[in-house]
Amino acid sequence: MTNRNSSKRINWQISLLGGHKQRGGGTAADTIVVTPIGGADVDLTDADLAPETTLTKVSLIGGVKLRVPLDADVEIEGFNLFGGRRVQPGTPSPSAPVVRVRAYGIFGGVKVSRA
């Protein structure tokens, strides 16, 4: 799906049960995962990142497991009633891509690791 007001691609993942798993290279698109039960498991280490990439996850139960390049700047927003936020430290530079994580849910946290 493409936003007509932007040249940026949006990857919608909607499922009743189960989450979204994404691996491999290519060009990273903004991703929106909507599911009652399930999370998002995304590896962006080999992806061609835009200056800003967003991963949005909306679910009742399920968290976000994200792997990013060492130099990526990660910002986390959202709300989870039960679950924490853990981001492995990195060394982002001023010109590094920004990966924004928006996670909304009841159970589930956000875990970010680096390659």
N, C-alpha and C positions, 0 to 999 in steps of 0.2 A: 504494500500500500504506500502511496506517495502523497505527501502533503502538498497540495497545489500551491500553497503560499511559500514553499521552500523547496530547494533542490535536494534536500536531505531525505533519505529513505527511512521509513518506519516499518519495522518488522513486528507484526502482531502475532502473538501466540496465545490462543484461547483454548482451554480444555476443561472438561468437567472433573476428571480425576487425573492426576499426574502433572508433572511440571514441564519445564523446558530445559533441554540440554543442548549446548552449542559448543563445538570445538572446531579448530582449524583456522586457516588463514582467510584471505579475502578482505574485502572492505567491510568494516564494522558499520552496522546501521543502528540507529536508535531502536531499542527493543522494548516492547510492552508485553508482559506476561500476566494474563488474567486467568485464575483458576481457584475454585473453592479449596481444593486440597492439592498441594504441590508447590514446589519452589522453582528457583532458577539456578542452574549450574552452567556458568558461562566462562570460557577460556578465551581471552583476548590477546594472549601473548604473541601470537603470530599474525594477528589481524592488522590491517592497514587502518590506523586510528585517525579520525578527523580531529581537528583541534578540540572539539567537544563531542563526547558520545554519552548517551543516557540509557540506563537500564532501569525500567520501572516494573516493579513486581507488586501485584495486588492479589492477595489470597487470605483465606481464614487461617489455614495451617500451611506453613512452608516458609523457608528462608531463602537467602541468596548466598551462593558460594561463587565467588568471582576471582579469577586469576588475571592479573594485568602485568604489563612490562614493568621492569624495575624503576624506570624513570617516569611513569605515569603519575599524575596527581589525582587522588581519589577524594570525592566529596560524597558524604552520605546524608540523605534526608529521609523523612518519613516517620512512621509510627509503628511499633510492635509492642503489644502489651507484655508479652513474655518472650524474651530473647535479647541477646546482647549484640554489640557491634565490636568486631575485632578486625583491625587493619594492620597488616604487617608493614612496618616502617620501610620507606624507600628513600630515594634521593631525587625527587622531582626537580627539574630545572625550570626556569621561567618560560621556556619555549616548549615544555612537555605537554602532551595531550592531557585533557581533563576528562576523567571518567566519572560521571555523576550517577549515583545509585539512589533510586527512590523506592523504598520498601514500605509497604503498608499491609498490616495483618495483625492477627491476634497472637498466634504462636509462630515463632521463627525469628531468627536474627540475621545478621549480615557478617560474613567472613570474607575478607579480602587477603589473598596471598599474591606474592610477586615471583616472577620468573627471573 
